Amino acid sequence: MVNTKDVLFYIEKYDKKLKSHFFEDWDLKRFPFVLLMPDGSLSVYGVKPNVIEIGPTSGNLRMIVSIYKGMARHIGIAKLRTFTTRNPIAYAKLSGATLVDSIEEYGQPTEYIFELEVTNGEK
């Protein structure tokens, strides 16, 4: 069962690792739902007609992405979209997603957009 102490641990871990604040990075309109894991790790997300968008996440990204893939299969969505402000090459390796775009401010990328196709398990 999740307890507050564990959730706070993962929020503080996010804040320290990204030198940013989880709650400031979390856009409630864009990512209105929370995936809360038994160990206290968490991820926020939004669902659009053809994609699940994954927002700020603190925990085992590969495990969390596999849960999102299962959710997508269950509701018939074929794509996950994730975002990062950090190293896009490292993020691509970690997430298994493909860089599809970036958002720029003042001529510099500020957010990288990645997508991951979700197969339905059939060959």
Secondary structure by P-SEA (a helix, b strand, c coil): cccaaaaaaaaaaaaaaaccccccccccccccccccccccccccccccccbbbbcccccaaaaaaaaaaaaaaaacccbbbbbbcccaaaaaaaacccccccccccccccbbbbbbbbbcccc
